[in-house]
Amino acid sequence: MEKQNFILNSDNLQNLENFSEILKKDYSSMMNEALEQYFLNAQKALLEKDVADQNALTNLDFDEFWDDVEI
């Protein structure tokens, strides 16, 4: 995998410095924890969207379901 550089905005950089001191954690640990949480949240949102999209395709009301059924 190719290394990528990234840029933090000043607020995030300041928070990283502050919380590093408060929590006695190094930047790498904090960034990895934050990214793990981000990916979990993103995956959850994608799964919820997928379920909502599937429900939109399969939800029929009573009349739609029974419209062409002959008994």
C-alpha positions in Angstrom: 0.0 0.0 0.0 1.3 3.4 -0.9 1.8 5.8 2.0 -0.5 8.8 1.9 0.1 12.1 3.6 -2.9 13.8 5.3 -3.5 17.2 6.7 -5.3 18.0 9.9 -7.1 21.3 10.3 -6.0 23.4 13.2 -8.9 22.5 15.5 -8.3 18.8 15.1 -4.6 19.2 15.6 -5.2 21.2 18.8 -7.6 18.6 20.1 -5.2 15.9 19.3 -2.5 17.6 21.3 -4.8 18.4 24.2 -6.3 15.0 24.5 -2.9 13.3 24.1 -1.8 15.1 27.3 -5.1 14.5 29.1 -5.4 10.8 28.2 -1.6 10.1 28.2 -1.9 8.5 24.8 0.3 8.9 21.7 -1.1 10.4 18.6 -1.0 7.1 16.6 -3.1 5.3 19.2 -5.7 8.1 19.3 -5.8 8.3 15.5 -6.3 4.5 15.1 -9.0 4.5 17.7 -10.8 7.4 16.0 -10.5 5.7 12.6 -11.8 2.4 14.0 -14.9 4.2 15.4 -15.3 6.1 12.2 -15.3 2.9 10.1 -17.7 1.2 12.4 -20.1 4.2 12.2 -19.8 4.3 8.4 -20.4 0.6 8.1 -23.5 0.8 10.3 -24.8 3.7 8.3 -24.3 1.8 5.0 -26.0 -1.2 6.4 -29.0 0.8 7.6 -29.2 2.5 4.2 -29.1 -0.9 2.5 -31.9 -2.2 4.7 -34.0 1.0 4.1 -33.4 0.7 0.3 -34.5 -3.0 0.4 -37.5 -2.2 2.4 -38.5 0.5 0.0 -38.4 -2.0 -2.8 -40.3 -4.8 -1.0 -42.9 -2.9 1.1 -46.3 -3.2 -0.4 -49.5 -2.1 1.2 -52.4 -4.5 1.7 -54.2 -3.6 -1.5 -51.0 -3.7 -3.6 -50.2 -7.2 -2.3 -53.6 -8.7 -2.9 -54.4 -6.7 -6.1 -53.9 -9.5 -8.6 -54.6 -12.5 -6.4 -57.7 -14.6 -7.3 -59.2 -16.8 -4.7 
